[in-house]
Amino acid sequence: MQDLKELSVEDIQEKLRSTEREYVQLKFDHASKGLDSPIRIRKMRRDIARMKTELRNRELSDADSAVMAKRERIRNRRRKS
């Protein structure tokens, strides 16, 4: 998953979609007939989270100051609660 930083946003999104489809299929297979290694489900779920995190980090790094100011206000409001 280290190569995520080298991929473009479109490539990561495509990889994410295919991994999510594969994850759903693995869960179905595991429920119906079982898997030799159910650890694959956990690893795949973590890979999906890594891809989503990388996409979100890129989204935030490309955001303008107005978006970041709004985000900061929301974060401050949550801290006060």
PEVENZI-V745868 format. One record per helix or strand. SS is the DSSP state (alpha for helix, beta for strand). FROM is the first residue (numbers start at 0). LEN is the number of residues. Records with the same first field share a line. If there is no record, write none. Layout:
SS->FROM-LEN ; FROM-LEN
//
This chain:
alpha->1-5 ; 8-24 ; 38-23 ; 64-16
//
